[in-house]
Amino acid sequence: MPHPSIQRPVTSFTKFYFSQRTALCLNHALHNCQRKIHMEKIRLSKRMSELGLCSRREADNYIEKGWVEVDGEIVSELGSKVYPTQQVKLRTAAQNTQQQRVTILLNKPIGYVSGQAEHNYKPAITLLDSATRWPEDHSPLRFHRSQLLGLAPAGRLDIDSQGLLVLTQDGRIAKQLVGEDSKVDKEYLVRVQGKLEDSGLALLNQGLKLDGEYLKPAKVTWQNEDQLRFVLREGKKRQIRRMCELVGLSVTGLKRIRIGKVKLGNLPVGQWRYLGPEEQF
């Protein structure tokens, strides 16, 4: 028998195997090190908004109440920061709170402002009560005044415009509809006066500037001889009216009929209904 101190010869294959394995381990460790160096922490509230969990304001409220977990640990300090790779989760209490929040669809009449009262015009929220609820709304929810607390318009609709207006208590929906990265389109029927050349129609679809910036491409087509159909993915103040002015048209009527997958449908002017649990924008 060979002496215990005598080792077996190391083959070239063994050397190659261990050298390759060592190189892979070193590369993996180096990669992880570089990721940690270059990855910056961001505010937890911002990360929660990016993930679509809630709005930043709601995030701060949830954090203060201890309703947020990061990698399984409760975080309750405002201003806390996390790495983008960390797992962020809402606790059950926060999820239950979100489920109780309402979203309302209103057919806003002309003469009401979307948000705060201005120039003696009433805000659209003053139209919401049990008497103005659409009788054909089949939602099991019952209206009570507490549902108006924290209810805010998700997007604007001008005083002299009519149609679908969304009011919500849910920050996730507000972010989806009016956030910087929103991809939800809105559809309008617009009555116009004036002559529109083919070149003007092309400009309405793409090429116009407002406030020194090019607008996002739109879809603008004739609905009938005096009505245009606009589909937009942005909502600058009085955007459609200003676009029409730039091509020589004046707007005599404007109605929003759809936001994303949700349509105004047969909802009467001045009446409202709840967003159904199966409906998504």
C-alpha positions as a printed NumPy array, in Angstrom:
array([[  0.   ,   0.   ,   0.   ],
       [  1.246,   3.469,  -0.771],
       [  2.343,   5.571,   2.169],
       [ -0.396,   8.004,   3.395],
       [  1.865,  10.982,   2.73 ],
       [  2.136,  10.046,  -0.953],
       [ -0.488,  11.935,  -3.013],
       [ -1.949,  10.85 ,  -6.305],
       [ -0.624,  12.746,  -9.32 ],
       [ -2.691,  15.749, -10.441],
       [ -3.775,  15.298, -14.032],
       [ -4.031,  18.109, -16.581],
       [ -7.818,  17.562, -16.668],
       [ -8.055,  18.132, -12.908],
       [ -6.025,  21.333, -13.18 ],
       [ -8.25 ,  22.582, -16.017],
       [-11.482,  21.778, -14.131],
       [-10.45 ,  23.575, -10.942],
       [ -8.991,  26.579, -12.774],
       [-12.215,  27.025, -14.77 ],
       [-14.358,  26.649, -11.658],
       [-12.245,  29.19 ,  -9.769],
       [-12.51 ,  31.652, -12.668],
       [-16.304,  31.316, -12.779],
       [-16.608,  31.889,  -9.028],
       [-14.371,  34.938,  -9.206],
       [-16.333,  36.377, -12.138],
       [-19.605,  35.837, -10.292],
       [-18.279,  37.504,  -7.141],
       [-16.884,  40.415,  -9.166],
       [-20.213,  40.868, -10.975],
       [-22.137,  40.982,  -7.675],
       [-19.618,  43.446,  -6.286],
       [-19.978,  45.733,  -9.311],
       [-23.784,  45.587,  -9.067],
       [-23.685,  46.702,  -5.434],
       [-21.275,  49.51 ,  -6.266],
       [-23.35 ,  50.869,  -9.163],
       [-26.837,  50.19 ,  -7.763],
       [-28.206,  53.126,  -5.804],
       [-30.873,  52.99 ,  -3.167],
       [-34.125,  54.872,  -3.765],
       [-36.861,  56.028,  -1.399],
       [-39.198,  53.218,  -0.45 ],
       [-42.262,  55.35 ,  -1.24 ],
       [-40.962,  56.011,  -4.753],
       [-40.248,  52.326,  -5.297],
       [-43.761,  51.416,  -4.149],
       [-45.2  ,  53.877,  -6.666],
       [-42.987,  52.471,  -9.44 ],
       [-44.245,  48.974,  -8.653],
       [-47.846,  50.182,  -8.887],
       [-48.603,  49.272,  -5.275],
       [-49.994,  52.716,  -4.429],
       [-49.299,  56.444,  -4.793],
       [-46.353,  58.045,  -2.96 ],
       [-48.688,  59.777,  -0.524],
       [-50.405,  56.48 ,   0.26 ],
       [-46.999,  54.802,   0.565],
       [-45.904,  57.222,   3.3  ],
       [-49.14 ,  56.549,   5.165],
       [-48.685,  52.782,   4.916],
       [-45.033,  52.992,   5.99 ],
       [-45.936,  55.066,   9.071],
       [-48.531,  52.468,  10.065],
       [-46.093,  49.578,   9.662],
       [-48.023,  48.086,   6.748],
       [-45.023,  47.617,   4.424],
       [-42.523,  44.763,   4.293],
       [-39.126,  44.779,   2.591],
       [-37.587,  41.345,   2.142],
       [-39.975,  40.059,   4.796],
       [-39.1  ,  42.745,   7.391],
       [-41.541,  45.501,   8.451],
       [-40.337,  49.013,   7.59 ],
       [-42.031,  51.86 ,   9.476],
       [-39.57 ,  54.748,   9.146],
       [-40.422,  57.505,   6.675],
       [-37.647,  58.239,   4.208],
       [-36.336,  54.668,   4.263],
       [-34.45 ,  53.611,   1.151],
       [-34.233,  50.281,  -0.651],
       [-32.381,  48.674,  -3.532],
       [-34.492,  48.107,  -6.667],
       [-33.832,  44.36 ,  -6.348],
       [-35.392,  44.088,  -2.889],
       [-38.877,  42.61 ,  -2.524],
       [-41.495,  45.122,  -1.393],
       [-44.898,  43.921,  -0.203],
       [-48.023,  45.451,   1.315],
       [-49.325,  43.797,   4.469],
       [-52.91 ,  42.593,   4.698],
       [-54.159,  45.737,   6.46 ],
       [-53.023,  47.926,   3.552],
       [-54.546,  45.572,   0.988],
       [-57.879,  45.616,   2.839],
       [-57.805,  49.424,   2.9  ],
       [-57.281,  49.528,  -0.866],
       [-60.188,  47.171,  -1.491],
       [-62.532,  49.552,   0.339],
       [-61.624,  52.525,  -1.867],
       [-64.069,  53.558,  -4.543],
       [-63.744,  54.83 ,  -8.103],
       [-66.64 ,  56.72 ,  -9.645],
       [-67.455,  57.375, -13.309],
       [-69.357,  60.615, -13.926],
       [-70.828,  62.024, -17.118],
       [-69.763,  65.587, -16.37 ],
       [-72.052,  68.287, -17.742],
       [-70.828,  71.537, -19.256],
       [-70.4  ,  74.255, -16.62 ],
       [-68.606,  72.195, -13.955],
       [-64.863,  72.084, -13.291],
       [-63.041,  68.806, -12.746],
       [-61.218,  69.781,  -9.558],
       [-61.369,  72.706,  -7.159],
       [-64.034,  75.389,  -7.605],
       [-62.884,  78.328,  -9.728],
       [-64.468,  81.496, -11.154],
       [-67.781,  80.661,  -9.457],
       [-67.97 ,  77.289, -11.238],
       [-68.802,  74.325,  -9.021],
       [-66.549,  71.248,  -8.896],
       [-67.892,  68.055, -10.437],
       [-67.759,  66.261,  -7.084],
       [-70.776,  68.324,  -5.925],
       [-72.89 ,  66.3  ,  -8.363],
       [-72.309,  63.084,  -6.446],
       [-75.102,  61.957,  -4.144],
       [-77.571,  59.101,  -3.959],
       [-80.135,  60.996,  -6.081],
       [-77.803,  61.37 ,  -9.072],
       [-76.583,  57.763,  -9.084],
       [-77.52 ,  56.053, -12.349],
       [-80.479,  53.719, -11.667],
       [-78.913,  51.093, -13.942],
       [-75.722,  50.886, -11.874],
       [-75.627,  47.263, -10.696],
       [-72.758,  47.688,  -8.23 ],
       [-73.58 ,  46.266,  -4.771],
       [-71.897,  49.279,  -3.155],
       [-74.101,  51.709,  -1.267],
       [-73.341,  55.414,  -1.437],
       [-72.413,  57.279,   1.724],
       [-70.772,  60.667,   2.222],
       [-67.522,  59.197,   3.558],
       [-66.776,  57.994,   0.017],
       [-66.232,  61.636,  -0.956],
       [-63.248,  61.896,   1.408],
       [-60.048,  61.687,  -0.597],
       [-62.021,  61.387,  -3.832],
       [-60.166,  63.278,  -6.567],
       [-60.378,  63.572, -10.362],
       [-57.893,  61.423, -12.281],
       [-57.401,  63.818, -15.17 ],
       [-59.088,  67.001, -16.29 ],
       [-62.105,  67.831, -18.405],
       [-62.622,  71.517, -19.228],
       [-65.547,  73.617, -17.958],
       [-67.049,  73.796, -21.442],
       [-66.584,  70.08 , -22.154],
       [-68.822,  67.136, -21.343],
       [-68.302,  63.428, -20.847],
       [-66.484,  60.747, -18.906],
       [-64.693,  61.92 , -15.772],
       [-63.022,  59.523, -13.339],
       [-62.952,  60.36 ,  -9.623],
       [-61.07 ,  57.961,  -7.382],
       [-59.778,  57.339,  -3.874],
       [-57.301,  54.813,  -5.262],
       [-53.799,  56.146,  -5.899],
       [-53.002,  53.192,  -8.165],
       [-55.749,  54.2  , -10.581],
       [-54.761,  57.869, -10.445],
       [-51.161,  56.966, -11.312],
       [-52.308,  54.678, -14.117],
       [-54.409,  57.423, -15.719],
       [-52.365,  60.582, -15.16 ],
       [-48.867,  59.42 , -14.194],
       [-45.878,  60.426, -16.304],
       [-45.624,  56.92 , -17.741],
       [-49.356,  56.508, -18.386],
       [-50.158,  54.587, -21.573],
       [-53.941,  54.845, -21.231],
       [-55.539,  56.618, -24.188],
       [-58.64 ,  58.829, -24.134],
       [-61.234,  59.157, -26.897],
       [-63.215,  62.297, -27.721],
       [-65.897,  63.363, -30.175],
       [-65.307,  66.973, -31.242],
       [-67.677,  69.184, -33.233],
       [-65.832,  71.785, -35.275],
       [-66.386,  74.723, -37.597],
       [-64.032,  75.746, -40.375],
       [-62.249,  74.16 , -43.29 ],
       [-59.67 ,  71.446, -42.673],
       [-57.198,  70.604, -45.425],
       [-55.577,  67.176, -45.706],
       [-52.329,  68.737, -44.527],
       [-54.13 ,  70.054, -41.439],
       [-55.499,  66.606, -40.63 ],
       [-51.982,  65.192, -40.946],
       [-50.707,  67.83 , -38.51 ],
       [-53.424,  66.969, -36.   ],
       [-52.206,  63.373, -36.058],
       [-48.549,  64.288, -35.688],
       [-46.423,  67.399, -35.906],
       [-48.089,  70.095, -33.784],
       [-46.359,  71.954, -30.968],
       [-47.911,  73.329, -27.785],
       [-45.971,  75.351, -25.246],
       [-42.803,  74.857, -27.277],
       [-42.969,  71.045, -27.219],
       [-44.079,  68.539, -29.832],
       [-47.205,  66.663, -28.88 ],
       [-47.317,  62.888, -28.763],
       [-48.769,  61.294, -31.923],
       [-52.581,  61.262, -31.903],
       [-55.267,  59.487, -33.92 ],
       [-57.603,  62.006, -35.512],
       [-60.226,  61.016, -38.092],
       [-63.502,  62.379, -39.433],
       [-66.565,  60.952, -37.677],
       [-68.998,  62.821, -39.926],
       [-69.042,  66.082, -41.889],
       [-68.699,  68.353, -38.843],
       [-67.304,  66.028, -36.168],
       [-63.793,  64.709, -35.55 ],
       [-62.747,  61.732, -33.444],
       [-59.606,  62.302, -31.318],
       [-57.651,  59.594, -29.486],
       [-54.913,  61.055, -27.258],
       [-52.311,  59.663, -24.866],
       [-51.706,  62.952, -23.065],
       [-53.839,  65.69 , -21.57 ],
       [-52.452,  69.201, -21.694],
       [-54.748,  72.037, -20.669],
       [-57.379,  72.653, -23.37 ],
       [-55.245,  70.555, -25.696],
       [-57.846,  69.621, -28.314],
       [-59.206,  73.157, -28.622],
       [-55.695,  74.561, -29.022],
       [-54.776,  71.886, -31.564],
       [-57.842,  72.738, -33.623],
       [-57.051,  76.459, -33.514],
       [-53.599,  75.754, -34.956],
       [-55.161,  74.217, -38.098],
       [-57.881,  76.825, -38.532],
       [-60.789,  75.114, -36.759],
       [-62.987,  76.272, -33.879],
       [-64.505,  73.769, -31.474],
       [-68.251,  74.02 , -30.861],
       [-68.638,  70.862, -28.784],
       [-66.388,  68.344, -27.042],
       [-67.328,  65.068, -25.388],
       [-65.055,  62.405, -23.881],
       [-66.488,  58.957, -24.543],
       [-63.752,  56.56 , -23.411],
       [-60.753,  56.258, -21.08 ],
       [-58.701,  53.167, -21.807],
       [-61.075,  50.185, -21.862],
       [-63.831,  51.992, -19.945],
       [-66.561,  53.64 , -22.051],
       [-69.068,  56.337, -21.182],
       [-71.786,  54.173, -22.746],
       [-75.367,  55.119, -21.894],
       [-74.531,  56.946, -18.664],
       [-76.767,  60.068, -18.716],
       [-75.375,  63.578, -18.351],
       [-75.047,  64.581, -14.693],
       [-75.31 ,  60.998, -13.416],
       [-72.645,  58.619, -12.121],
       [-71.893,  54.98 , -11.396],
       [-69.222,  52.931,  -9.614],
       [-66.346,  51.37 , -11.53 ],
       [-67.101,  47.644, -11.499],
       [-64.65 ,  45.119,  -9.991],
       [-64.261,  43.481, -13.411],
       [-63.524,  46.77 , -15.219],
       [-59.981,  47.877, -15.957],
       [-58.638,  50.908, -17.736]])
